[in-house]
Structures are given as C-alpha cells and as structure tokens.
Amino acid sequence: MRLHRSLAVLVPIAILASACSSTPSAGTATKLTIAAVQGGEDAGLKALAPMYKQQQGVTLEIVEAPYDALYSKLVTAFQAKDATYDLIMMDDPWMPKFGTDGSLSDLGPLGITADPDIAQVVWDVGTWPPPRGPVPPKEKAKPKQLLGVTIVGNVEMFMYRSDLTPTAPASYEDVLTNAKAQNKAGSVAGYIIRGKATNPVVADFLPILWSQGGDVFDENWNVVLDNDASKAAIKFLVEDLKAVAQTDPGSTDASDRDKIMANGQGYQSSVWPGEIGTAVLDPTVTKVAGKVGFIPIPKGKSGKGVGMMGNWLLGIPKASKNQQAAADFIKWMLQADTQKTYAQNNGIPSRTSILKDAELGKTNVYFPVLAEALQAPPNWRPRTDQWNAVEKIIGTHLNKALTGGETADQAATGAAAEIRTLMKAAGY
C-alpha cells in the first residue's frame, strides 16, 4: 500500500547511537544494497542508515524506485538471479509471486525467529506458504518458510469526528446511523468513500466485505463474491454509504479523502496509518486537530471488525552474496531501541511495546490503535499470484456501481464470473 509521508528532522546521530545496543557483527560485508520503494515507506529506513554505519561499519545503499517500477525491477532481477540487491522491500501482496518462484531466502536458518513482542500476524504475513487462508494448489506441499519481516507495520483503520460524536461507532450499523445524522449535502459527507478504480476502491471495500461476513474466495478458492453476504456488503457500499458520501465518490483516492477529512468536510472513513500525521492531521493544513478519533475497523454482521494489512516487508534475495550480513541488519532493525528510533523518524513500527509507548503515542496518536488492530488480527489480501488481476476486476465493477454504470447485484455477479474464468485458466 502506498503511503505519503515526509522524512522528519533526524535526532542527532550521536544521541541515537548511545541509545541503541550492540548487535552481532555483520561479518565481512562493508555495504548492503537495499531495493526500496520511493516515498514515505522508507523514511524510517533512511533514518537508520547512518546509525548502522556508525555502529557496525556497514554502509546501507538504499536504491529507491516508484511502486510499480520497484516490482518490475525485482521480478527482472530475480529471473536473472542478479546479486545486486542484498535486501528488498516488498508490499505484502507481492509475497505470493516471490514465494511461488522461490526468489527469497528462508530467514529462519539465518537466525531470525518470531518475537512475542511482535504480533503473530506480522510473522504470518511474511511466511510462505501462508499459515492460514487458502493456499495455491501447487504450493500446498512446500514447507513453510519465513521469507519476509515487516518494516512498515501497516493496517487499515477507521477515523471519525470525535468532537461531533464522542462515542466511537462499534459496528457498521453505527457507522451508517451516524453518517445519516452527520451528513450535510454539499458541506459534510457522512462517510467518505475512496471509490477510485481499481486498487483504491478495493482497499476501501475489503474491510467492509470481511467484517460483514463476505469474501472473495472460500478456503478452497471457490469464488464467493456473489453469495448473499458478499452481495449485501457490496450493496452497503454502493447504495447505503454512497447515499451519505461526498460528491463523485468514484473519482476519490486516498489523498482526496484525506483532504476532505482535514478540511472538516467529512465525518468518517477508513484510513491508513501513514496518512494520519502527514495528511489528515498535518499541522500545516488540518482544520480538525484534536477533533478526530481513531479505532480499529468496526464490527460487521460477522460479529468481527476485520482490518486489512498493507505491510511492507524486508526480504533477502537468494542471489545475494551477503546473506548473513543482510540477516544481521534485519535482527538489528527489529531491536526495541532501534524500533523506537525508527518510530521517532516517521517509521511505522510493528513491535507492540513501541506502539504502546506513552511518549511516542503523544505524537503518533494512532500507535495504540495500530497495536490493537494487529492483535485482532487483520486479514491480508488473498494469497495468490493472480491477485493483481482479481483486484482489477473487483475494483472496476465496484467503481462502475458507484458511478451508476451497474447495480450492486450486477457488480457482484459480473465480477464473480470474470474471476472464476481467470482462476480456472490459472489452474485453480
């Protein structure tokens, strides 16, 4: 998931270094090259680079590329068994591709093991084959390996105007009730829909779908997007919420949603952690400072509120010549003191004790909510290398329904039929 965050002024390196404990030597490596996404996601990583150089004598060369370009670069490098990169950042939906083609090293033999101060779902999202949910048919026989460790602990959450309704919505029924009460056509949207095709609207919709008891696939990869629960969830988005949404929700992306909220023109919506401090509550632009509450995704008809993960992971390519040195950096990065420095410099940590740190929570108001959301646990997007195509199908139909080109029922049945054809052709 792409975030938009700016790098904060770094705390002086001498002070940071004194706060961090020593770690095992990184061996003979003097430089590690990291392929990273260009944007806010690697802000914390860039803040750690000079510290690692000072403490371990290892230079971190961070090679940035935009989201789509990074994915293409990694696919090309893996196919060529190119040893350029020692560590790579990857969005968690890329795990099925890289796990299936065997491009990444198992981190367990390199000394990286689960830490109970980090939510289990954080380890699970970097494990292949996935430890829960449907597993691609050809991957079921593979032994489970830890192929990635979270560097951006990112879970979709919910925001609402706490000055208008001090009690947070406990359910999506409350969300709709409050939206109707607070909606003022032309000035305040009761619910801000992120409805732009294709990924944007799917990101907004999946927590609703899962919380309402629907899904895209069942445990055996049967398409269930057109069952009763899923159809009801689609109707809830494109009819009920649309009726109390902003003008033209079909063209709204995350930055548009954040601006609407920051301007005081919206009452509630979903939100990603990285958008909070740099968009919704950016002190240079916001009109709602101190007026927005943050909670995990509200409960739906399933009885649960299910958030969606958008974690960015660090993995080690099998082709790297510096396997242990790369693993040593990951272990150092996961230390509590390192994670605290990371959080102080716009990084989104995953360690529970850091997310619940009272001092950090003063400037990162969503941290304790993120800790709760990670423990819920959240869901991840279906673990198939066909997901990009599936998401495009769903997002196209949902957008059509939001813009009046299809009914909710047509969106459900049309998308489901296309996905069945796609998955059958892919061997599911």
C-alpha positions, 0 to 999 in steps of 0.5 A: 500500500502506498503511503505519503509521508515526509522524512522528519528532522533526524535526532542527532546521530550521536544521541541515537547511537548511545541509545541503541545496543550492540548487535552481532557483527555483520561479518565481512560485508562493508555495504548492503544494497537495499531495493526500496520503494520511493516515498514515505515507506522508507523514511524510517529506513533512511533514518537508520542508515547512518546509525548502522554505519556508525555502529557496525561499519556497514554502509546501507545503499538504499536504491529507491524506485516508484511502486510499480517500477520497484516490482518490475525491477525485482521480478527482472532481477530475480529471473536473472538471479542478479546479486545486486540487491542484498535486501528488498522491500516488498508490499505484502501482496507481492509475497505470493509471486516471490514465494511461488518462484522461490526468489527469497531466502528462508530467514529462519536458518539465518537466525531470525525467529518470531518475537512475542513482542511482535504480533503473530500476524506480522510473522504470518504475513511474511511466511510462505506458504501462508499459515492460514487462508487458502493456499495455491494448489501447487504450493500446498506441499512446500514447507513453510518458510519465513521469507519476509519481516515487516518494516512498515507495520501497516493496517487499515483503520477507521477515523471519525469526528470525535468532537461531533460524536464522542462515542466511537461507532462499534459496528457498521450499523453505527457507522451508517446511523451516524453518517445519516445524522452527520451528513450535510449535502454539499458541506459534510459527507457522512462517510467518505468513500475512496471509490477510485478504480481499481486498487483504491476502491478495493482497499476501501471495500475489503474491510467492509466485505470481511467484517460483514461476513463476505469474501472473495474466495472460500478456503478452497478458492471457490469464488464467493463474491456473489453469495448473499453476504458478499452481495449485501456488503457490496450493496452497503457500499454502493447504495447505503454509504454512497447515499451519505458520501461526498460528491463523485465518490468514484473519482476519490483516492486516498489523498482526496479523502484525506483532504476532505477529512482535514478540511472538516468536510467529512465525518468518517472513513477508513484510513491508513496509518501513514496518512494520519500525521502527514495528511489528515492531521498535518499541522500545516493544513488540518482544520480538525486537530484534536477533533478526530478519533481513531479505532480499529475497523468496526464490527460487521454482521460477522460479529468481527471488525476485520482490518486489512494489512498493507505491510511492507516487508524486508526480504533477502534475495537468494542471489545475494552474496551477503546473506548473513550480513543482510540477516544481521541488519534485519535482527538489528532493525527489529531491536526495541531501541532501534524500533523506537528510533525508527518510530521517532523518524516517521517509521511505522513500527510493528513491535507492540511495546513501541506502539504502546509507548506513552511518549511516542503515542503523544505524537503518533496518536494512532500507535495504540490503535495500530497495536490493537488492530494487529492483535485482532488480527487483520486479514491480508489480501488473498494469497495468490499470484493472480491477485493483481488481476482479481483486484482489477476486476473487483475494483472496476465493477465496484467503481462502475456501481458507484458511478451508476454504470451497474447495480450492486447485484450486477457488480457482484455477479459480473465480477464473480464470473470474470474471476472464476474464468481467470482462476480456472485458466490459472489452474485453480 
